[in-house]
């Protein structure tokens, strides 16, 4: 069982990375290299710092007012096993889980990867799709470009196709 993550950083209290007050984990490493990326320093897979999942859990135990955790990056699905193991613990704590990915929901499902599928099964919301600079808008809630979607993961998995989260249509 993977007990660590390679991270670029953590924001302990965020109101811009999902609904309500959230704890945001920025993983290190991304294969997409989207032009205009908000976090280009997270692209290098050799950068970042290793952190034990238990350290994250212990920090959150001291922050009961945090209602959700967001996985951002970098590309979270490049560390799907570790994030899945963390997600199991977070769900036991009653946390809402959201994830940003440069992959589309369809690409993730078609990977047919065990830990990708397991991580998806624990998420509540997924912002999918690469950032596209020509579709950038500061008016979009929780996403950077209009091609990206905010998906209800449970419904998307049940219907085997992307389903927009109603509150973000």
N, C-alpha and C positions, 0 to 999 in steps of 0.2 A: 504494500500500500504506500503510495506517494504521500509523504508527510511534510513536504516543503513546496514553496512556490518561488519562482524567480520574479521579483517585482521591481518596478521602477519607482514606486512610491505608494503612499496611502494618504487619502484625505479623510480625516476622522469625522468631520461634520460637513456634509455637502447638501445644498438645496438645488443644485443644477444637474445632478447626475441621476435623476429619477424623482418619483413622488416622495414627498415629506423629507424628513431629515435622514440622510443616508451616510453610510460608511463606504467609501469608494476605494477599491483596490485596483491599481494600475499595474498590470503584468508587463514584464519585459519581453520583447521579441515580437516582431510582426513581419509577415512575408508580403504584405500588400503594398506598402510604401506609397500610399495615396498622395497625389500632388495636393499640397495645401493642408496636410494632416495637422491637427491641433496638437498632437503629441509625437513629433518626429524623433525625439530623444528616446522613445520606447521601442524603436524599430530594431536596434542591434540585439541579436540573441546572446551576444557575449557580455552585454552590459547588465546593469541591475544588481540586486542584492537578494540572496537567498534568505527566506524567512520561514520559520516553522508555522504550520497551520495552527497548532496549539497556541502560539503567541497571538495570533489574530483573534482566536476564540476568547482567550483570557482578556484581551483588551476590550472586546465587545461585552463581556460579562460585567465590566465596570461602567458600561454606557447603556443602561436599560432604556433610555429615551430614543435610541436609534431604532427606527422601525424597519429599515431595509439596508441591504448591502448591494452594491453595484460592482460588477466585474467589468473593467475597462482595460485599455492598454495603449499599446501593444494589441496583440490578438489573443483574447482569452482561450479560444479553442485550440491554441498551440500548447496549452497547459491544461487540457480538459481533465486529465486524471486527478491532478492535484486540486483543481477547482471543484470537481465533483466531490472529492473527499471533504473539502471545506463546506460545500453546499449541504451535505448530509447533516453536518453539525449545526449549520445555521438554521436549517429548517426545523431541527429539534428545538431551537431557541425561539421559533416562531417568526423568523425574519422573512420579509418579502425579498425576493431575489430578482435582479435585473442584470442583463448583460448586453454589452455592445460588441458587435462583431463586424468585420469586413466581409464575411461570407454571407450569402443569402440563406434563408431558411432551407430552400431547396438544395443548395450546395451542401449544407450540413447534413441533411437527411441522406443525400446520395453518397456521402462519404462512407456510410454504413460502418462507422467506427464505434466500438463499444463505449468508450468514455465520452465521446461526443454525444451519443444518444443518452447516456446516463446523466450527463450534465444538463442537457436539454430538459430531461424529465423533472429536474428540480427547479427550473426557472419559472418565474411568473411572467416576466416581460423580456422581450428580445428586440433590440434595435439592430436591424440587419442591413447589410449592404455597404459597399465601400463609399467613403466620402468622395463626392464628385464636386470639385471646385466650381464648375460652371453651374451647378444647381444649389450652391450655398445660399442659405438664408438665415438671418438672425431672428426671423419670426417663427421658426419652427421649434416646437417644444421638445426638448430632450434629443434632438438630432441636428446634424449639421447641414445635410443636403436633402432636397426634396425626393430623391430616389430612395432614401432610407425609410424603413417601415418600423412602426412600433407594434410588435405582435404579441397577442395573447398566446403564450406558448402552450398552455394546456389545451386550449381549443384547436390550435394549429396541429398539435400532435394527434388529437382525436379525429380531426377531419383530414389528416395527411396532406394538408395544404396550408399556406399562410393565412392567418385570420388576424386582421387588425384588432388591436385592443380598442374596444368601443369608445372609451373616454379620450382617445387620441386621434380619432379619424379626422 
